[in-house]
Amino acid sequence: MRDDKDIPTGSPLEDCWLPLEQVAAACAVEPEWLLRHIEDGLFVGMVSVGGTWRFSTVGLARARRMRELERNFDAVPELAALVADMLEEMDRLRARLRRAGLI
């Protein structure tokens, strides 16, 4: 497993797709963790190409948030996904406010 400081950071690029194994390594989880969350419907917009799951960098950010919530707060996966949904919505709203020059 990797230490959190080894996880790459940066702004998400919508058109970049990462393989499941790379996302798992970046999130310091086993690939099975991601597969369980996919099977449980906790990631929307997932793409499977030739039987291989691909994540957008937005999906990577979501996986990181969910992992942090599960580890830091002992949250069940469904709760971590719900909180991740709310945080993503807050990010979108803040971006709209910035574009409108209100913050």
Long-range contacts (C-beta under 8 A, 24 or more apart in sequence): 1-28, 2-26, 2-28, 3-28, 4-28, 7-64, 12-56, 12-57, 12-58, 12-60, 12-61, 13-57, 14-56, 14-57, 14-58, 15-56, 16-56, 16-57, 17-47, 17-54, 17-55, 17-56, 18-54, 18-55, 18-56, 18-57, 18-59, 18-60, 19-52, 19-53, 19-54, 19-55, 20-52, 20-53, 20-54, 20-55, 23-55, 23-59, 23-60, 23-63, 26-60, 26-63, 26-64, 27-60, 27-63, 27-64, 27-67, 28-67, 29-63, 29-67, 33-67, 34-63, 36-77, 37-63, 37-66, 37-77, 37-81, 40-77, 40-78, 42-66, 42-77, 42-78, 42-80, 42-81, 62-88
